[in-house]
Amino acid sequence: MNRKDFLKVTASVLAGVAVGGSVLESCKKSTTGPQGPDVNFTIDLNDSKYSALSASGGSVYVQEVIIARINDFADGYIAVAQTCTHQGCTVTYARGSQTFVCPCHGGTYDLNGNVTAGPPPYAIKRYTVSRSGSNLTVSG
């Protein structure tokens, strides 16, 4: 092999390694922060469509957010984005373990939205929840 051919082969190999490395890098888990829509809404807890929130462990979906009643929190409620950061499946609230679970691939999130198991690459967004009388406001 002459010098010119050697340099062509070497350049091709190096280019392949660079491209392959960037492809592999994109498969790593991201450290990007919590993901979810920006929201600001108020619901009336007296409305029958939110009756699940009258008991501890109950949950409802409102505007791409899952709201759960958890008596351990200041206002008794928590809200996180309802979409799993892995492949966009709808997350549910698991009353017994007090976690948010993605039924598609077994991903789980704690009450702060942090990933605790499974393939989700990053946390889901946790929202600010405040209560005034029978009105519950979710924002963030």
Secondary structure, DSSP 4 states (H G I P E B T S, - for coil): --HHHHHHHHHHHHHHHHHHHHHHHHHSPP----B----EEEEETTSGGGGGGGSTT-EEEETTEEEEE-TTSTTSEEEEESB-TTT-PBPEEETTTTEEE-TTT--EE-TTS-EEESS--SPBPEEEEEEETTEEEEE-
